[in-house]
Amino acid sequence: MQALRTALALVSLLLLWGCNRGPTAIQTAELNSRFTEDQPAISGDGEVVAFITNRNGSAQLAVYDLERKQFLDVSAINASGNLIATPSLSRTGRYIVYMVNDQGRPAIALYDQAIEQVEIVSRQYRSWVRNPQISPDGRYITFETARRGQWDVEILDRGPNVEPDLADGTVIDP
């Protein structure tokens, strides 16, 4: 009887510990897991894939290097705890656009892996936005907006001074 009580206490303790775990980095190096993974996007060069996963109990963006077979650290994206959805990658995956909840409204965020910085790029749009896609070079972002009371396509030009996402060794013509 004492052994049964001890076993039940141990199981209860493990269950409580599992419920109280906070967000953590993705631990497994496997691309797929027993948890839900959806909304995949692949970089233009086919070397990086991004997707939404709930491996740690809440929706997080995961970025996986297919050549090295390991997850990349994108903790700056997941640090906010905001809902994240519909990722899109530039040519090498340097730039990632995705949907977030910004002050209670859907917004488009841009993450630059080279400088590990997140920027909300849709603040000037007062209407609802959805389904962002980034161009291979990272300069343009297309998305849908309900600005005119219906879903329309918008194109956001980040400007000529944006450092383009180019494959190593690519020659840039002046």
C-alpha positions in Angstrom: 0.0 0.0 0.0 2.9 2.4 0.9 4.5 1.7 -2.5 1.2 2.6 -4.3 1.0 5.9 -2.4 4.6 6.7 -3.2 4.0 5.9 -6.9 0.9 8.1 -7.0 2.7 10.9 -5.3 5.6 10.7 -7.8 3.2 10.7 -10.8 1.3 13.7 -9.3 4.5 15.6 -8.8 5.7 14.9 -12.4 2.3 16.0 -13.8 2.4 19.3 -11.8 6.0 19.9 -12.8 5.0 19.4 -16.5 2.2 21.9 -16.2 4.3 24.6 -14.7 7.1 24.7 -17.3 7.7 28.0 -18.9 8.6 28.6 -22.6 12.0 27.1 -23.5 14.1 26.8 -26.6 13.3 23.8 -28.9 15.4 21.0 -27.6 15.2 18.2 -30.1 17.2 18.3 -33.3 14.5 16.3 -35.2 12.5 18.2 -37.8 9.2 16.5 -36.9 8.0 15.6 -33.4 4.8 14.2 -31.8 3.5 17.8 -31.4 1.6 19.8 -34.0 3.8 21.5 -36.6 2.1 23.4 -39.4 2.3 26.4 -41.8 5.7 25.4 -43.3 7.7 27.8 -45.5 11.0 27.1 -47.3 13.8 29.5 -48.2 14.5 30.2 -51.9 17.7 28.2 -51.8 15.9 25.2 -50.2 18.3 25.1 -47.2 16.1 26.5 -44.4 12.5 25.7 -43.4 10.4 27.6 -41.0 7.1 26.4 -39.4 4.9 26.9 -36.4 5.2 24.3 -33.6 3.7 23.8 -30.2 6.5 21.6 -28.9 6.9 23.8 -25.8 3.1 24.2 -25.0 2.5 27.4 -27.1 2.8 28.4 -30.7 6.4 29.2 -31.6 8.3 29.8 -34.8 10.9 27.2 -35.5 13.6 27.6 -38.1 15.4 24.5 -39.2 18.7 24.2 -41.2 18.2 21.3 -43.5 21.9 20.9 -44.3 23.1 20.9 -40.7 20.0 19.1 -39.4 19.6 21.5 -36.5 17.3 24.3 -35.3 18.5 27.9 -35.6 18.2 30.2 -32.6 15.3 32.5 -33.2 14.7 33.3 -29.5 14.2 37.0 -30.3 11.1 36.0 -32.3 9.6 33.8 -29.6 10.5 36.0 -26.6 7.4 38.2 -26.8 5.0 35.3 -26.3 2.8 36.7 -29.0 0.8 34.5 -31.3 2.9 33.8 -34.3 1.6 32.5 -37.7 2.3 32.2 -41.5 6.0 32.6 -41.8 7.7 33.4 -45.1 11.5 33.3 -45.8 13.8 35.2 -48.2 16.3 33.5 -50.4 18.7 32.2 -47.7 16.3 32.6 -44.8 18.0 35.7 -43.6 14.7 37.6 -43.5 11.6 36.1 -42.1 8.2 37.8 -42.1 5.3 36.4 -40.1 2.1 37.4 -38.4 2.0 38.5 -34.7 -0.4 40.0 -32.3 0.6 43.6 -31.8 -1.4 45.4 -29.1 -4.5 43.2 -29.8 -4.3 43.5 -33.6 -2.7 41.3 -36.3 0.5 42.8 -37.5 3.4 41.8 -39.8 6.8 41.4 -38.2 10.1 41.1 -39.9 13.1 39.3 -38.4 16.6 39.8 -39.6 18.7 36.8 -38.6 22.0 38.6 -39.4 21.4 41.2 -36.6 18.8 39.2 -34.6 16.3 42.1 -34.6 12.5 42.0 -34.9 10.6 45.0 -36.4 6.8 45.5 -36.9 6.5 46.6 -40.5 2.7 47.0 -40.8 2.1 49.7 -38.2 1.2 52.3 -40.8 -1.7 50.2 -41.9 -4.8 50.8 -39.8 -6.8 47.9 -41.3 -6.4 44.2 -40.8 -3.5 42.4 -42.5 -2.8 38.8 -43.2 -0.7 36.3 -45.3 2.7 38.1 -45.6 5.2 36.9 -48.1 8.7 38.3 -48.6 10.6 38.5 -51.9 13.7 36.4 -52.3 16.0 39.4 -51.9 14.1 40.6 -48.8 13.2 44.1 -50.2 9.5 43.5 -50.9 6.7 42.2 -48.6 3.3 41.4 -50.1 0.3 40.8 -47.9 -3.5 41.2 -47.8 -5.2 44.1 -46.2 -8.8 44.9 -45.5 -8.2 48.7 -46.0 -11.1 49.1 -48.5 -13.6 46.8 -46.7 -12.5 43.8 -48.8 -9.2 41.8 -48.9 -6.8 43.5 -51.3 -3.1 42.9 -52.1 -0.5 45.4 -50.9 3.2 45.5 -51.6 5.5 47.1 -49.1 8.8 48.3 -50.5 11.4 48.3 -47.8 13.6 50.6 -49.9 16.7 50.5 -52.1 19.0 50.6 -49.0 17.9 47.2 -47.7 20.8 44.8 -47.7 19.7 42.1 -50.2 19.6 38.5 -49.2 22.0 37.0 -51.7 23.7 33.6 -51.9 27.4 33.7 -51.0 29.5 34.6 -54.1 26.6 36.4 -55.9 27.9 39.3 -58.0 26.0 42.6 -57.6 25.8 44.7 -60.7 26.1 48.5 -60.0 
